[in-house]
Amino acid sequence: MKNPVQQYLEEIVEACAGTSGAVADYIPELAEADPDRFALCLATVDGRVYTVGDAEARFSIQSISKPFTYALALQDSGKEAVAEKVGVEPSGDAFNEISLAPDSGRPFNPMINAGAITTTSLLAGEDGDERFARALEGFGRFAGRELDVDEAIYDSELSTAHRNRAIAHMLREFSILEGDPEDVLAQYVRQCSISVDTQDLALMAATLANGGVQPRTGEEVLDAQLVEHVLSVMTTCGMYDAAGDWVTAVGMPAKSGVSGGIIGVLPGQVGIAVFSPRLDSHGNSARGVTLFERMSHDMELHIMHVSRGSRSALRASFPLSQARSRRRRTTAEQEALDRVSDRCRVYELHGDLLFSGAESVVRSIVDDDPELAVLDFTHVNEIATVSRQTLIALRDRLRECGAEAVVVDPGEVIPDPDAGTDRATRRFPDVTSALAWAEDELIRRHCGDLTTSDPVGEHPLMSGLSDHASEVVRAALESREHADGEIVLEAGGDFSGVHLIIDGRAVACAEAPDGSRMNLVTMEPGTSFGELALGTEDVQETEIRADGDLSLLVLSADSIERITEDDPAVGLEMWRAMARDGYRVADKALRRGATRLA
Ligand SMILES: NC(=O)CC[C@H](N)C(=O)O
Protein backbone atom coordinates (compact mmCIF):
# COMPACT_ATOMS: atom_id res chain seq x y z
CA MET A 1 0.00 0.00 0.00
CA LYS A 2 1.34 3.42 -0.84
CA ASN A 3 2.20 5.51 2.20
CA PRO A 4 0.00 8.65 2.07
CA VAL A 5 2.89 10.83 3.30
CA GLN A 6 4.96 9.64 0.33
CA GLN A 7 1.98 10.24 -1.94
CA TYR A 8 1.54 13.78 -0.63
CA LEU A 9 5.24 14.64 -1.04
CA GLU A 10 5.18 13.43 -4.64
CA GLU A 11 2.09 15.51 -5.33
CA ILE A 12 3.52 18.77 -4.05
CA VAL A 13 6.78 18.23 -5.91
CA GLU A 14 4.66 17.88 -9.03
CA ALA A 15 2.67 20.99 -8.14
CA CYS A 16 5.75 23.15 -7.45
CA ALA A 17 7.62 22.27 -10.64
CA GLY A 18 8.25 25.91 -11.61
CA THR A 19 11.40 26.86 -13.55
CA SER A 20 12.04 30.37 -12.33
CA GLY A 21 15.47 31.48 -11.13
CA ALA A 22 18.98 30.77 -12.35
CA VAL A 23 21.86 28.64 -11.17
CA ALA A 24 24.70 30.39 -9.33
CA ASP A 25 27.53 31.19 -11.70
CA TYR A 26 30.01 33.18 -9.61
CA ILE A 27 31.62 29.83 -8.83
CA PRO A 28 32.34 28.56 -12.39
CA GLU A 29 31.88 24.91 -11.51
CA LEU A 30 28.40 25.58 -10.05
CA ALA A 31 27.30 27.09 -13.36
CA GLU A 32 27.70 23.61 -14.84
CA ALA A 33 24.98 22.16 -12.59
CA ASP A 34 21.88 20.76 -14.30
CA PRO A 35 19.29 23.43 -13.41
CA ASP A 36 16.43 20.96 -13.46
CA ARG A 37 17.78 18.45 -11.01
CA PHE A 38 15.47 18.11 -8.13
CA ALA A 39 15.00 16.21 -4.88
CA LEU A 40 12.97 16.43 -1.68
CA CYS A 41 13.66 14.43 1.50
CA LEU A 42 11.88 14.37 4.80
CA ALA A 43 13.52 12.56 7.71
CA THR A 44 11.62 11.88 10.91
CA VAL A 45 13.27 12.05 14.33
CA ASP A 46 13.03 8.26 14.52
CA GLY A 47 15.02 7.89 11.33
CA ARG A 48 12.45 7.22 8.60
CA VAL A 49 13.42 9.02 5.39
CA TYR A 50 10.92 9.82 2.63
CA THR A 51 12.46 10.76 -0.69
CA VAL A 52 11.13 12.18 -3.94
CA GLY A 53 13.25 12.77 -7.04
CA ASP A 54 16.98 12.45 -7.26
CA ALA A 55 17.70 12.09 -3.54
CA GLU A 56 21.10 10.50 -4.02
CA ALA A 57 22.50 13.05 -6.48
CA ARG A 58 25.56 14.71 -4.95
CA PHE A 59 26.22 18.44 -4.74
CA SER A 60 28.42 20.69 -2.61
CA ILE A 61 26.93 21.66 0.73
CA GLN A 62 27.93 25.35 0.42
CA SER A 63 26.32 27.60 3.05
CA ILE A 64 24.33 24.77 4.60
CA SER A 65 27.69 24.00 6.20
CA LYS A 66 27.39 27.20 8.24
CA PRO A 67 25.01 26.11 11.04
CA PHE A 68 26.98 22.88 11.49
CA THR A 69 30.35 24.65 11.65
CA TYR A 70 28.79 27.08 14.10
CA ALA A 71 27.53 24.14 16.19
CA LEU A 72 30.96 22.51 16.23
CA ALA A 73 32.66 25.83 17.07
CA LEU A 74 30.28 26.28 20.03
CA GLN A 75 31.14 22.78 21.13
CA ASP A 76 34.92 23.18 20.66
CA SER A 77 35.44 26.76 21.87
CA GLY A 78 32.42 27.36 24.13
CA LYS A 79 29.57 29.87 23.81
CA GLU A 80 31.47 32.82 25.31
CA ALA A 81 34.55 32.52 23.15
CA VAL A 82 32.38 32.23 20.04
CA ALA A 83 30.22 35.20 21.10
CA GLU A 84 33.34 37.37 21.41
CA LYS A 85 34.02 36.89 17.72
CA VAL A 86 30.59 36.67 16.09
CA GLY A 87 27.13 38.06 16.93
CA VAL A 88 23.61 36.62 16.57
CA GLU A 89 21.85 39.59 14.95
CA PRO A 90 20.23 39.31 11.52
CA SER A 91 22.14 41.56 9.14
CA GLY A 92 19.42 42.22 6.60
CA ASP A 93 22.20 42.06 4.01
CA ALA A 94 23.14 39.56 1.34
CA PHE A 95 25.13 36.49 2.35
CA ASN A 96 28.40 37.83 0.94
CA GLU A 97 28.20 41.40 2.24
CA ILE A 98 31.62 42.80 3.18
CA SER A 99 30.46 44.16 6.54
CA LEU A 100 30.94 44.13 10.29
CA ALA A 101 28.39 45.27 12.91
CA PRO A 102 29.20 48.94 13.63
CA ASP A 103 28.77 48.70 17.43
CA SER A 104 30.68 45.51 18.20
CA GLY A 105 33.03 45.27 15.23
CA ARG A 106 32.08 41.59 14.88
CA PRO A 107 30.40 39.91 11.92
CA PHE A 108 26.62 40.19 12.44
CA ASN A 109 25.97 36.45 12.62
CA PRO A 110 27.48 33.07 11.69
CA MET A 111 25.11 32.49 8.76
CA ILE A 112 26.61 35.18 6.49
CA ASN A 113 30.03 34.60 4.98
CA ALA A 114 31.93 36.97 7.32
CA GLY A 115 30.51 35.17 10.36
CA ALA A 116 31.00 31.71 8.89
CA ILE A 117 34.64 32.34 7.98
CA THR A 118 35.08 33.42 11.60
CA THR A 119 33.44 30.33 13.15
CA THR A 120 35.53 28.17 10.82
CA SER A 121 38.59 29.51 12.65
CA LEU A 122 37.09 28.51 16.01
CA LEU A 123 37.00 24.76 15.42
CA ALA A 124 39.45 22.59 17.33
CA GLY A 125 42.77 22.20 15.49
CA GLU A 126 46.20 23.79 15.05
CA ASP A 127 45.79 24.82 11.43
CA GLY A 128 43.29 24.91 8.58
CA ASP A 129 43.87 21.27 7.68
CA GLU A 130 43.24 20.02 11.20
CA ARG A 131 40.22 22.25 11.64
CA PHE A 132 38.85 21.11 8.30
CA ALA A 133 39.31 17.47 9.32
CA ARG A 134 37.31 18.29 12.45
CA ALA A 135 34.49 19.78 10.32
CA LEU A 136 34.44 16.83 7.91
CA GLU A 137 34.30 14.31 10.74
CA GLY A 138 31.68 16.36 12.61
CA PHE A 139 29.41 16.77 9.58
CA GLY A 140 29.66 13.03 9.02
CA ARG A 141 28.32 12.40 12.50
CA PHE A 142 25.31 14.62 11.75
CA ALA A 143 24.70 12.84 8.43
CA GLY A 144 25.34 9.38 9.86
CA ARG A 145 27.97 8.47 7.25
CA GLU A 146 31.50 9.49 6.26
CA LEU A 147 31.55 12.44 3.86
CA ASP A 148 34.16 13.67 1.36
CA VAL A 149 35.04 16.75 -0.68
CA ASP A 150 34.21 17.65 -4.27
CA GLU A 151 37.71 18.73 -5.31
CA ALA A 152 36.58 20.29 -8.60
CA ILE A 153 34.21 22.62 -6.74
CA TYR A 154 36.92 23.42 -4.23
CA ASP A 155 39.48 24.38 -6.87
CA SER A 156 36.93 26.32 -8.84
CA GLU A 157 35.72 28.36 -5.86
CA LEU A 158 39.14 28.99 -4.32
CA SER A 159 40.53 30.30 -7.58
CA THR A 160 37.72 32.85 -7.89
CA ALA A 161 37.13 33.64 -4.19
CA HIS A 162 38.04 37.32 -4.46
CA ARG A 163 35.17 38.51 -2.36
CA ASN A 164 35.61 35.93 0.41
CA ARG A 165 39.35 36.62 0.32
CA ALA A 166 38.58 40.31 0.90
CA ILE A 167 36.30 39.38 3.79
CA ALA A 168 38.95 37.11 5.36
CA HIS A 169 41.60 39.82 5.17
CA MET A 170 39.18 42.38 6.57
CA LEU A 171 38.51 40.01 9.49
CA ARG A 172 42.26 39.66 10.02
CA GLU A 173 42.73 43.45 9.94
CA PHE A 174 40.17 43.82 12.77
CA SER A 175 41.68 40.91 14.75
CA ILE A 176 38.53 38.82 14.41
CA LEU A 177 40.71 36.25 12.72
CA GLU A 178 43.96 35.61 14.49
CA GLY A 179 45.96 33.31 12.20
CA ASP A 180 46.76 33.40 8.51
CA PRO A 181 43.62 34.55 6.67
CA GLU A 182 44.53 32.54 3.58
CA ASP A 183 44.63 29.36 5.66
CA VAL A 184 41.17 30.08 7.09
CA LEU A 185 39.81 31.03 3.66
CA ALA A 186 40.99 27.74 2.15
CA GLN A 187 39.47 25.85 5.08
CA TYR A 188 36.17 27.68 4.66
CA VAL A 189 36.00 27.03 0.90
CA ARG A 190 36.88 23.37 1.47
CA GLN A 191 34.13 23.06 4.03
CA CYS A 192 31.66 24.55 1.52
CA SER A 193 32.80 21.90 -1.00
CA ILE A 194 31.88 18.92 1.16
CA SER A 195 29.79 16.68 -1.02
CA VAL A 196 26.34 15.61 0.19
CA ASP A 197 23.05 14.36 -1.18
CA THR A 198 19.56 15.48 -0.19
CA GLN A 199 19.12 12.53 2.11
CA ASP A 200 22.31 13.46 4.02
CA LEU A 201 20.99 16.98 4.50
CA ALA A 202 17.58 15.76 5.69
CA LEU A 203 19.27 13.56 8.29
CA MET A 204 21.58 16.38 9.37
CA ALA A 205 18.46 18.54 9.84
CA ALA A 206 16.67 15.70 11.62
CA THR A 207 19.60 15.42 14.05
CA LEU A 208 18.95 19.03 15.04
CA ALA A 209 15.19 18.31 15.16
CA ASN A 210 15.96 15.39 17.45
CA GLY A 211 17.75 17.54 20.04
CA GLY A 212 21.22 16.67 18.76
CA VAL A 213 20.86 12.89 18.62
CA GLN A 214 21.38 11.38 15.15
CA PRO A 215 18.13 9.49 14.48
CA ARG A 216 19.80 6.50 12.85
CA THR A 217 23.08 6.05 14.69
CA GLY A 218 21.65 7.18 18.03
CA GLU A 219 24.82 9.17 18.65
CA GLU A 220 24.52 12.40 20.63
CA VAL A 221 26.24 14.68 18.17
CA LEU A 222 25.42 17.99 19.82
CA ASP A 223 24.38 19.01 23.30
CA ALA A 224 20.63 19.85 23.42
CA GLN A 225 21.28 23.37 24.74
CA LEU A 226 23.57 24.13 21.81
CA VAL A 227 20.93 22.77 19.44
CA GLU A 228 18.51 25.35 20.81
CA HIS A 229 21.08 28.08 20.25
CA VAL A 230 21.91 27.02 16.68
CA LEU A 231 18.23 26.69 15.73
CA SER A 232 17.54 30.18 17.07
CA VAL A 233 20.23 31.70 14.88
CA MET A 234 19.00 29.68 11.89
CA THR A 235 15.51 31.09 12.50
CA THR A 236 16.57 34.73 12.53
CA CYS A 237 19.51 34.64 10.09
CA GLY A 238 19.44 31.38 8.11
CA MET A 239 17.77 32.82 5.02
CA TYR A 240 19.86 36.03 4.93
CA ASP A 241 17.92 39.13 3.87
CA ALA A 242 14.83 36.96 3.18
CA ALA A 243 14.73 35.81 6.83
CA GLY A 244 11.61 37.86 7.69
CA ASP A 245 9.63 36.59 4.72
CA TRP A 246 10.79 33.07 5.44
CA VAL A 247 9.80 33.13 9.09
CA THR A 248 6.33 34.46 8.34
CA ALA A 249 5.62 32.23 5.35
CA VAL A 250 7.41 29.03 6.38
CA GLY A 251 8.25 29.46 10.06
CA MET A 252 11.03 26.96 10.49
CA PRO A 253 14.71 27.27 11.41
CA ALA A 254 16.40 26.88 8.04
CA LYS A 255 19.56 27.30 6.00
CA SER A 256 20.10 27.60 2.28
CA GLY A 257 23.17 27.22 0.06
CA VAL A 258 24.05 28.56 -3.41
CA SER A 259 24.27 25.09 -4.90
CA GLY A 260 20.47 24.89 -4.47
CA GLY A 261 19.91 23.14 -1.15
CA ILE A 262 17.68 24.27 1.68
CA ILE A 263 17.23 22.51 5.00
CA GLY A 264 14.39 23.15 7.43
CA VAL A 265 14.14 21.84 10.98
CA LEU A 266 10.89 21.27 12.83
CA PRO A 267 12.02 20.68 16.42
CA GLY A 268 10.88 17.37 17.80
CA GLN A 269 9.36 16.25 14.49
CA VAL A 270 11.26 16.29 11.22
CA GLY A 271 14.23 17.50 9.23
CA ILE A 272 13.49 18.45 5.62
CA ALA A 273 15.87 19.04 2.71
CA VAL A 274 15.19 20.25 -0.81
CA PHE A 275 17.64 20.43 -3.70
CA SER A 276 16.92 22.49 -6.81
CA PRO A 277 19.77 24.63 -8.24
CA ARG A 278 17.83 27.58 -9.69
CA LEU A 279 18.12 30.46 -7.21
CA ASP A 280 16.00 33.51 -6.49
CA SER A 281 17.40 37.02 -6.05
CA HIS A 282 18.41 36.30 -2.41
CA GLY A 283 20.50 33.31 -3.45
CA ASN A 284 17.96 30.80 -2.11
CA SER A 285 16.63 27.89 -4.19
CA ALA A 286 13.52 29.30 -5.89
CA ARG A 287 11.70 26.00 -6.09
CA GLY A 288 12.90 25.11 -2.60
CA VAL A 289 11.30 28.22 -1.12
CA THR A 290 7.99 27.54 -2.91
CA LEU A 291 8.01 23.94 -1.74
CA PHE A 292 8.74 24.84 1.86
CA GLU A 293 5.95 27.43 1.85
CA ARG A 294 3.54 24.89 0.51
CA MET A 295 4.58 22.13 2.94
CA SER A 296 4.49 24.45 5.93
CA HIS A 297 0.95 25.50 5.05
CA ASP A 298 -0.42 22.06 4.17
CA MET A 299 1.33 20.14 6.92
CA GLU A 300 0.99 22.81 9.64
CA LEU A 301 4.74 22.89 10.18
CA HIS A 302 5.03 26.56 11.18
CA ILE A 303 6.70 26.68 14.59
CA MET A 304 4.25 29.37 15.69
CA HIS A 305 1.28 27.27 14.63
CA VAL A 306 -1.11 27.13 17.59
CA SER A 307 -2.86 23.83 17.15
CA ARG A 308 -4.81 23.76 20.39
CA GLY A 309 -4.44 24.70 24.00
CA SER A 310 -2.21 22.14 25.62
CA ARG A 311 -4.15 19.14 26.80
CA SER A 312 -4.95 18.89 30.47
CA ALA A 313 -2.41 16.76 32.26
CA LEU A 314 -5.10 15.71 34.71
CA ARG A 315 -6.90 12.66 33.38
CA ALA A 316 -9.12 12.14 36.41
CA SER A 317 -9.38 13.11 40.04
CA PHE A 318 -11.62 11.53 42.67
CA PRO A 319 -11.94 11.10 46.40
CA LEU A 320 -10.71 7.97 48.13
CA SER A 321 -14.34 7.05 48.85
CA GLN A 322 -14.67 6.17 45.16
CA ALA A 323 -11.49 4.17 44.98
CA ARG A 324 -11.14 2.21 48.14
CA SER A 325 -8.28 -0.23 48.48
CA ARG A 326 -8.98 -3.94 48.23
CA ARG A 327 -8.08 -4.44 51.83
CA ARG A 328 -10.84 -6.02 53.89
CA ARG A 329 -11.43 -3.79 56.90
CA THR A 330 -13.08 -4.43 60.24
CA THR A 331 -16.52 -2.95 60.70
CA ALA A 332 -15.12 -0.21 62.94
CA GLU A 333 -12.47 0.77 60.40
CA GLN A 334 -15.02 0.64 57.63
CA GLU A 335 -17.27 3.05 59.46
CA ALA A 336 -14.37 5.36 60.24
CA LEU A 337 -13.32 5.44 56.60
CA ASP A 338 -16.86 6.16 55.47
CA ARG A 339 -16.62 9.34 57.52
CA VAL A 340 -13.20 10.63 56.47
CA SER A 341 -12.22 9.09 53.14
CA ASP A 342 -13.15 12.26 51.22
CA ARG A 343 -10.16 13.95 52.83
CA CYS A 344 -7.92 11.99 50.52
CA ARG A 345 -8.02 12.55 46.75
CA VAL A 346 -6.39 10.67 43.92
CA TYR A 347 -5.03 12.60 40.91
CA GLU A 348 -4.38 10.60 37.76
CA LEU A 349 -1.92 12.42 35.50
CA HIS A 350 -1.02 11.56 31.94
CA GLY A 351 1.05 12.52 28.91
CA ASP A 352 4.03 14.85 28.93
CA LEU A 353 3.96 17.19 31.89
CA LEU A 354 5.08 20.57 30.56
CA PHE A 355 4.63 23.78 32.51
CA SER A 356 0.97 24.35 31.64
CA GLY A 357 0.09 20.74 32.51
CA ALA A 358 1.76 20.95 35.92
CA GLU A 359 0.05 24.30 36.53
CA SER A 360 -3.39 22.78 35.96
CA VAL A 361 -2.63 19.90 38.32
CA VAL A 362 -1.31 22.22 41.02
CA ARG A 363 -4.35 24.48 40.62
CA SER A 364 -6.76 21.55 41.11
CA ILE A 365 -4.95 20.36 44.21
CA VAL A 366 -4.81 23.84 45.72
CA ASP A 367 -8.57 24.27 45.05
CA ASP A 368 -9.48 20.84 46.46
CA ASP A 369 -7.25 21.32 49.51
CA PRO A 370 -7.05 17.60 50.34
CA GLU A 371 -5.37 16.28 53.45
CA LEU A 372 -3.76 13.44 51.51
CA ALA A 373 -3.09 13.73 47.80
CA VAL A 374 -2.14 10.61 45.83
CA LEU A 375 -0.50 11.69 42.55
CA ASP A 376 -0.55 8.84 40.10
CA PHE A 377 2.26 9.16 37.51
CA THR A 378 1.67 5.72 35.99
CA HIS A 379 0.60 7.24 32.66
CA VAL A 380 3.03 10.15 32.55
CA ASN A 381 5.67 9.82 29.85
CA GLU A 382 7.95 12.69 30.63
CA ILE A 383 8.10 15.56 33.05
CA ALA A 384 9.80 18.89 32.37
CA THR A 385 12.18 20.26 34.99
CA VAL A 386 9.91 23.23 35.66
CA SER A 387 6.98 20.86 36.31
CA ARG A 388 9.00 18.74 38.70
CA GLN A 389 10.06 21.81 40.64
CA THR A 390 6.48 23.11 40.77
CA LEU A 391 5.17 19.80 42.10
CA ILE A 392 7.94 19.56 44.70
CA ALA A 393 7.10 23.10 45.84
CA LEU A 394 3.47 22.01 46.16
CA ARG A 395 4.49 18.99 48.23
CA ASP A 396 6.39 21.28 50.63
CA ARG A 397 3.47 23.73 50.84
CA LEU A 398 1.10 20.85 51.66
CA ARG A 399 3.46 19.64 54.38
CA GLU A 400 3.49 23.08 55.98
CA CYS A 401 -0.30 22.73 56.32
CA GLY A 402 -0.08 19.26 57.83
CA ALA A 403 -1.19 17.64 54.58
CA GLU A 404 0.79 15.17 52.51
CA ALA A 405 1.29 14.37 48.84
CA VAL A 406 2.48 10.90 47.88
CA VAL A 407 3.29 9.51 44.45
CA VAL A 408 2.61 6.36 42.50
CA ASP A 409 5.48 6.25 40.07
CA PRO A 410 6.32 2.79 38.73
CA GLY A 411 8.28 4.24 35.79
CA GLU A 412 10.25 6.61 38.05
CA VAL A 413 9.48 9.61 35.87
CA ILE A 414 9.68 12.02 38.80
CA PRO A 415 12.93 11.61 40.69
CA ASP A 416 12.90 13.02 44.23
CA PRO A 417 15.70 15.46 45.09
CA ASP A 418 15.14 14.54 48.77
CA ALA A 419 15.36 10.78 48.25
CA GLY A 420 17.09 9.05 51.13
CA THR A 421 16.41 11.91 53.58
CA ASP A 422 13.50 12.28 55.99
CA ARG A 423 11.99 14.82 53.59
CA ALA A 424 11.67 12.19 50.86
CA THR A 425 8.34 11.90 49.09
CA ARG A 426 6.50 8.71 49.96
CA ARG A 427 6.41 6.55 46.81
CA PHE A 428 4.33 3.53 45.86
CA PRO A 429 4.73 1.05 43.04
CA ASP A 430 1.00 0.93 42.33
CA VAL A 431 -2.23 2.69 43.17
CA THR A 432 -3.55 -0.18 45.30
CA SER A 433 -0.74 0.07 47.81
CA ALA A 434 -0.97 3.88 47.88
CA LEU A 435 -4.70 3.64 48.63
CA ALA A 436 -4.14 1.08 51.39
CA TRP A 437 -1.56 3.43 52.92
CA ALA A 438 -3.94 6.41 52.61
CA GLU A 439 -6.70 4.47 54.39
CA ASP A 440 -4.37 3.46 57.22
CA GLU A 441 -3.13 7.03 57.48
CA LEU A 442 -6.65 8.49 57.67
CA ILE A 443 -7.61 5.91 60.30
CA ARG A 444 -4.45 6.75 62.24
CA ARG A 445 -5.05 10.49 61.97
CA HIS A 446 -8.76 10.59 62.70
CA CYS A 447 -10.01 7.47 64.35
CA GLY A 448 -7.87 6.88 67.38
CA ASP A 449 -6.80 3.31 68.00
CA LEU A 450 -9.14 0.96 66.26
CA THR A 451 -7.06 -2.15 66.69
CA THR A 452 -9.43 -4.59 68.25
CA SER A 453 -8.74 -6.13 71.62
CA ASP A 454 -10.99 -9.11 71.04
CA PRO A 455 -10.81 -9.94 67.35
CA VAL A 456 -12.93 -13.02 67.88
CA GLY A 457 -15.73 -11.39 69.85
CA GLU A 458 -15.87 -8.36 67.54
CA HIS A 459 -16.02 -10.38 64.40
CA PRO A 460 -19.45 -9.89 62.77
CA LEU A 461 -19.87 -13.65 62.76
CA MET A 462 -19.61 -13.77 66.55
CA SER A 463 -21.03 -10.44 67.61
CA GLY A 464 -24.56 -11.40 66.51
CA LEU A 465 -24.66 -14.62 68.52
CA SER A 466 -26.35 -15.16 71.87
CA ASP A 467 -24.02 -15.78 74.80
CA HIS A 468 -24.73 -19.49 74.72
CA ALA A 469 -24.15 -19.85 71.00
CA SER A 470 -21.03 -17.71 71.22
CA GLU A 471 -19.67 -20.03 73.89
CA VAL A 472 -20.36 -23.14 71.81
CA VAL A 473 -18.77 -21.65 68.70
CA ARG A 474 -15.70 -20.35 70.58
CA ALA A 475 -15.14 -23.79 72.04
CA ALA A 476 -15.13 -25.25 68.54
CA LEU A 477 -12.53 -22.81 67.13
CA GLU A 478 -9.17 -24.39 66.33
CA SER A 479 -6.06 -22.31 66.31
CA ARG A 480 -3.74 -22.49 63.29
CA GLU A 481 -0.48 -20.78 62.33
CA HIS A 482 0.89 -20.18 58.83
CA ALA A 483 4.29 -18.89 57.78
CA ASP A 484 4.72 -16.09 55.22
CA GLY A 485 3.71 -17.16 51.71
CA GLU A 486 2.10 -20.44 52.76
CA ILE A 487 -1.07 -21.42 50.94
CA VAL A 488 -3.93 -21.53 53.46
CA LEU A 489 -6.71 -22.42 51.06
CA GLU A 490 -6.27 -23.78 47.54
CA ALA A 491 -8.41 -22.48 44.71
CA GLY A 492 -10.93 -25.13 43.74
CA GLY A 493 -10.86 -26.86 47.13
CA ASP A 494 -13.98 -27.81 49.11
CA PHE A 495 -15.45 -25.51 51.74
CA SER A 496 -13.26 -26.08 54.75
CA GLY A 497 -14.65 -23.69 57.33
CA VAL A 498 -14.66 -20.07 58.38
CA HIS A 499 -11.16 -18.64 59.05
CA LEU A 500 -10.97 -15.74 61.49
CA ILE A 501 -7.75 -13.70 61.28
CA ILE A 502 -6.34 -13.10 64.77
CA ASP A 503 -2.93 -11.75 63.86
CA GLY A 504 -1.10 -11.00 60.62
CA ARG A 505 -2.52 -10.66 57.14
CA ALA A 506 -3.89 -12.93 54.44
CA VAL A 507 -4.25 -12.23 50.73
CA ALA A 508 -6.70 -13.64 48.22
CA CYS A 509 -4.91 -14.20 44.92
CA ALA A 510 -5.85 -15.17 41.42
CA GLU A 511 -3.96 -15.92 38.26
CA ALA A 512 -3.75 -12.91 35.93
CA PRO A 513 -4.29 -13.45 32.19
CA ASP A 514 -0.50 -13.30 31.69
CA GLY A 515 0.00 -16.15 34.15
CA SER A 516 1.36 -14.04 37.01
CA ARG A 517 -0.17 -13.95 40.53
CA MET A 518 -2.39 -11.03 41.30
CA ASN A 519 -3.50 -9.99 44.79
CA LEU A 520 -7.22 -9.37 44.85
CA VAL A 521 -7.86 -8.56 48.50
CA THR A 522 -5.74 -8.13 51.60
CA MET A 523 -7.41 -9.17 54.86
CA GLU A 524 -6.48 -8.10 58.35
CA PRO A 525 -7.34 -9.11 61.96
CA GLY A 526 -11.04 -8.84 62.62
CA THR A 527 -11.91 -10.10 59.16
CA SER A 528 -12.38 -13.64 57.92
CA PHE A 529 -12.28 -15.77 54.80
CA GLY A 530 -13.52 -19.10 53.59
CA GLU A 531 -17.22 -18.44 54.20
CA LEU A 532 -17.85 -17.16 50.67
CA ALA A 533 -17.40 -20.72 49.42
CA LEU A 534 -20.81 -21.44 50.94
CA GLY A 535 -22.33 -19.27 48.23
CA THR A 536 -20.56 -21.07 45.38
CA GLU A 537 -21.59 -24.70 45.82
CA ASP A 538 -19.03 -25.10 48.59
CA VAL A 539 -16.06 -24.45 46.29
CA GLN A 540 -13.28 -22.14 47.41
CA GLU A 541 -12.82 -19.89 44.36
CA THR A 542 -9.65 -17.99 45.17
CA GLU A 543 -6.39 -19.10 46.64
CA ILE A 544 -5.60 -17.65 50.08
CA ARG A 545 -2.01 -17.16 51.20
CA ALA A 546 -0.37 -15.88 54.37
CA ASP A 547 1.16 -12.44 53.92
CA GLY A 548 3.68 -12.52 56.76
CA ASP A 549 3.13 -14.81 59.76
CA LEU A 550 -0.55 -15.50 60.14
CA SER A 551 -2.56 -16.69 63.17
CA LEU A 552 -6.05 -18.00 62.58
CA LEU A 553 -8.97 -19.42 64.50
CA VAL A 554 -10.86 -21.81 62.30
CA LEU A 555 -14.42 -22.98 62.60
CA SER A 556 -13.99 -26.05 60.47
CA ALA A 557 -16.61 -27.54 58.17
CA ASP A 558 -16.71 -30.58 60.48
CA SER A 559 -17.32 -28.41 63.55
CA ILE A 560 -20.10 -26.57 61.78
CA GLU A 561 -21.72 -29.88 60.89
CA ARG A 562 -21.29 -31.22 64.40
CA ILE A 563 -22.76 -28.10 66.06
CA THR A 564 -25.70 -28.14 63.66
CA GLU A 565 -26.42 -31.78 64.55
CA ASP A 566 -25.81 -31.54 68.31
CA ASP A 567 -27.59 -28.26 68.96
CA PRO A 568 -29.85 -27.22 66.06
CA ALA A 569 -30.81 -23.92 67.77
CA VAL A 570 -27.16 -22.81 67.99
CA GLY A 571 -26.61 -24.16 64.48
CA LEU A 572 -29.42 -21.97 63.16
CA GLU A 573 -27.97 -18.83 64.85
CA MET A 574 -24.57 -19.64 63.46
CA TRP A 575 -25.83 -20.13 59.91
CA ARG A 576 -27.75 -16.87 60.08
CA ALA A 577 -24.61 -15.01 61.22
CA MET A 578 -22.57 -16.56 58.42
CA ALA A 579 -25.15 -15.65 55.82
CA ARG A 580 -25.24 -12.05 57.11
CA ASP A 581 -21.46 -11.79 57.11
CA GLY A 582 -21.16 -13.37 53.71
CA TYR A 583 -23.74 -10.93 52.44
CA ARG A 584 -21.90 -7.99 54.01
CA VAL A 585 -18.64 -8.96 52.32
CA ALA A 586 -20.23 -9.73 48.97
CA ASP A 587 -22.33 -6.58 49.02
CA LYS A 588 -19.30 -4.33 49.76
CA ALA A 589 -17.36 -5.97 46.96
CA LEU A 590 -20.26 -5.44 44.56
CA ARG A 591 -20.75 -1.83 45.47
CA ARG A 592 -17.06 -1.12 45.14
CA GLY A 593 -16.98 -2.83 41.78
CA ALA A 594 -19.93 -0.70 40.68
CA THR A 595 -18.27 2.62 41.61
CA ARG A 596 -15.15 1.56 39.81
CA LEU A 597 -17.12 0.77 36.70
CA ALA A 598 -18.97 4.09 36.95
N1 LIG B 1 25.29 31.12 0.09
C1 LIG B 1 26.25 30.24 -0.06
O1 LIG B 1 26.01 29.06 -0.19
C2 LIG B 1 27.61 30.78 -0.17
C3 LIG B 1 28.69 29.73 -0.02
C4 LIG B 1 29.84 29.97 -0.94
N2 LIG B 1 30.83 28.98 -0.70
C5 LIG B 1 30.39 31.34 -0.69
O2 LIG B 1 31.07 31.54 0.26
O3 LIG B 1 30.17 32.24 -1.48
The ligand as a MOL file (V3000), in Angstrom:
LIG
                    3D

  0  0  0     0  0            999 V3000
M  V30 BEGIN CTAB
M  V30 COUNTS 10 9 0 0 0
M  V30 BEGIN ATOM
M  V30 1 N 25.2900 31.1200 0.0900 0
M  V30 2 C 26.2470 30.2380 -0.0630 0
M  V30 3 O 26.0120 29.0560 -0.1950 0
M  V30 4 C 27.6150 30.7770 -0.1660 0
M  V30 5 C 28.6900 29.7280 -0.0180 0
M  V30 6 C 29.8360 29.9660 -0.9400 0
M  V30 7 N 30.8340 28.9810 -0.7040 0
M  V30 8 C 30.3910 31.3420 -0.6900 0
M  V30 9 O 31.0740 31.5380 0.2610 0
M  V30 10 O 30.1740 32.2410 -1.4830 0
M  V30 END ATOM
M  V30 BEGIN BOND
M  V30 1 1 1 2
M  V30 2 2 2 3
M  V30 3 1 2 4
M  V30 4 1 4 5
M  V30 5 1 5 6
M  V30 6 1 6 7
M  V30 7 1 6 8
M  V30 8 2 8 9
M  V30 9 1 8 10
M  V30 END BOND
M  V30 END CTAB
M  END
